[in-house]
Amino acid sequence: MTEPSSGRAWANRLTRMLDQVLGSERFPVDVTALALNYSRQCFADPITMVKGAALDGFEGGLFRKRTGKAEWSIVYNDALPVRGRINFVLAHELGHYLRHRHQLDEFLCSQRDMVDWDREDQARETDANQFASYLLMPIGDFRRQLSGQKITVDVLGHCANRYGVSFTAAILKWLEFTDERAVLVIARDGFILWSRSSEPALRSGAYFRTRNIVCPVPEMSVASGQWGAGRKREAVAIPSGRMVSSRSRGRDHHLLGPVRYDDQLASIGSRSARRQR
């Protein structure tokens, strides 16, 4: 059987298999069981161990065993505070196994590798992230969860719980296909760590430049959290000109959040709060 040519295609193949065997209400995906059983049945060099360990500075890794046997291990950072992050790490490393194990003998992946889904200089990481996203959160099922719903913290939280992923991963998935001009901003201590814009937001100029620069959260912007303070469950109206860039001025926006998790602040600015089709 010809192997899929991308992480997304691999995820779609496994999704069809899981749907046939377990049905549509099978979530969250048991990545550990899938990695061990599928690799054993399909490949001569299977994954034989999945475990947590101390990985200072890294989220997870994939390693060829040095025992002389053709076997692999997936290791995740056992200090990760959120089970959803661990699930994404496991799926990410499974993606490396399926797509890249013939290129390297080991992969060590950082938090940035897990969230930066479009880095041209990190094609393997982008591919593994796409695999993890589509395996854990199949886009057809994700769309059904949002059908007819107004996007709120609770709605996206439902998706995160259904798929066993972090709240951030659920937002990133939504940003992939929404027709809203929406921007996710992750900040700490008044500075933007990273951000992600939907395609409509990028086209309208709503984005933050954060790569290789120190980017403070603009005062009185949506991302600063000063708009809609205390109203974290529903979207609240924001006057025009308070989004994220001058090109987006002249349009009213809505703020979903800010939401605090760990020691970071997540804000989602959206062009409108209409229901998802």
N, C-alpha and C positions, 0 to 999 in steps of 0.2 A: 504494500500500500504506500502510495506517495505521501510523504510528510508535508504538512502545511508549510507555507512559505513565510509566515509571519506569526507573531505572538497572538494577534487578534484571531487569525484563522485557526490556530491551535485551540484557543479558548472556545471558539464557536463549535469546533468538532467535539470537544469534551462536553460542552453544554448539551448538544444534541444527544450524546450518549447518556448523560445523567438524566435528562428529561425522559428518555425512553425507559430507563431502568427504574428511576425513583419518582417520576412524575413532576408536575410543575410546582408543587408545594414542598420542595425538598431542601429549602434553604435553612440555615447557611451551609455552604459547601464545606464538607469535612476534607480540608486540603491534605492533612496528614495521611488519612486513609487513601485518598485518591493517588497521592504521590507514591506511596508504597505499593499499592495493589496494581495500579496501571503500569508503572515502570517495570514491575516484576513480570507482568503478563506479556509486555510488548517489546522489551529491550533486553539485550544480553548484558548490559551494564546498569542494573537497576539502582534505584535509591533504596538503601537498606536501613537507614537510620534518620530520624527526625527528632531533634532534641534542643532544649534551651541551654545556654551557656553564657558566661561572662564575655561579652564582645565590646570592649571599650571603644567607643567612637563609631560603632557600626550597628546597624539594625539586624543584619543577617548575612548568611553566606552559604555557598554551595561548594563542596569540596570532594574531589576524587580521593577515595581512601588509599592509604599508602601501605596496604597489606599484601599487595601483589594480586588482589582480586579486582575484577572490573566492577567496582561498586562506588556509590556516591552517598554523601551525607548532606542533609540540610540542617543548618544550625541557626537559631534565632536568639536574639539578645533577651535573656530571661529577666532583664530589668525593665523591659517595656511596660508602661503602666496601664495600657489599654489593650484588651484582648483583640479588638478589631485591628489594631496595628500589627499584632502578631500574625493574624490571619492573612493580612495583605503581604507581609514579609514572606510567609510560607509560599503563597501563590507566586510572588515575584521570583523566588528562588526556583520554584518548579518551572517557571517560564524559562529561566536560564538553562535548566537541565534539558528541557525539550528543544530549545532553539540553539543553545550556544556551547554545549558541553564538549563538542569536538574542536572548539577553538581554544579553550583554556582549561587548566586543571583545577582552578579555584576562582571563586567570585566573592568579593567582600563588598557589601553594599551599605552605603550611609543613608541617613534620613533624607538628605537632599536627593539622592538617587531615587528614593521612593516617591517623591512628590514632584520632581521636575520631569514632566512627561514629554517634553518636546525639545530636549537639548540635542542639537545637531552633532556635538562632539561626543555624545554618549548614546550612540544608536542602540547598543545592546540593552542599556538600562531603559530606554524608552520602549523598546520591544517587550521587555519583561514587565514593565508597568502596564502596557496595553493588555498583555496576557492576563495579568492579575485582575485588572479592572473588569474585563469582559468575562472572565471565569466566575468571579465572585458576584458580579452585578450585571447579568446579561441585559442588554439594552432593551430588548422587548419586554421583559418582565419589569424592568425599572420604569419604563414608560407607562405600563399598566398601573403601577402603584400611584402614579401622579395624575392619571387621567381624570379630568374634571375637578382637580384640586387646585386651590390657591397655595402657592409655595410659602410654607411657614417653617419655623424651627421644628415643630412637631411632625410635620409631614416628612421632612428630610431625616429627622430622627427615627421615624418609623422605618425608612429605607435602610438606615445604618443598622438598626436592630435586626431587620429581616435578613440582611446579607452578612451580618456578623463583621462589619467593617467599622472604621472610625467615622465620626461625623464629617471630618474633612474629606475622606475618600468618597463619601456619598455626595458631597457638594461638588467635588471635582467631576464625578460622573454626570451629574445634572448639567454642569457647564459644558460638557461635550456636545449635548444635543439641543439645549434650550434655544428658543428663538428670542429670548429676553436679552437685553443689554445688561449683563450681570457681571460683577467683579467680586472675587473672593480675595480678602486681604488678611494675611497672618502677620500679627505684630506683637512685639514685646518691648516694654519699657519705652514706648513712644517711637519705636523704629520698626519699619517694615522688614520682616524676614523674607517673605516672598509673596507673590500674588499671582492670580490666574484670572483671565478674562474670557468670557464666552466669545465666539466668533463675531456675533453682532456687536458686542462691546468693543472689540478690537477695531472693527470697521468704523465705528463712530468716534474712536479716539479715547475710549475709556479704559485706561490701563496705567499701571505704575511701572517705571523702569527701576529694577532692583539688582540686576546682574552686575557684579563687580563694583558696585557703588554703595555708599551708606545713604539710605533713603529714609528720612524722618517722615512720620505720618503728618500730612498737611493739617494745620490747625483749622478746625471747623469743617473739615471734610467729612464725608460719610464714614470713611475708615477711622477717623479719630474717635468715633463712638460718642461724640458730643450731641449728635442728633438722635432723638428717640431714646434717650437714656431711660432705662427702667421699663421699656416696652420691648421685650426681647422675643416675644412669641409670634407677633404679627408684623407684617411690613408696615412701615410708617412713612408718610410723605416727606420728601426732602426738597427744599427750594432748588430751582435750577442754578447751575454754577457751583454746586457743592459736591460734585461727583469726584472725579480723579484727574481730569485733564481739561484744558481749555477747549478742546474740540468738542467736548460733550456738553458744553454750556448751552443754555436756551431750552433745555429739556428738563422736565421734572423727573425725579428718580425716587426710588423707594429703598429703604434700608431694612434688611432682614438681619437682626442681630443688634448690637454686637453680642457675641457668645464667647464666654471665657471657658477654656479647657486647659488643663495643666497650668502653665504660667504664660499662656499665649492668649491673644485676643483675636477672634475671627469675626470679620464683618463682611456682609454680602450686600453690595449695592446693586439694585436692579432697576431697569428702566420703567417697568410697570409691574403691577401685582395681579395681573389677570390670571384666570385659571388656565391650567395646562390642558392642551387638547389631547 
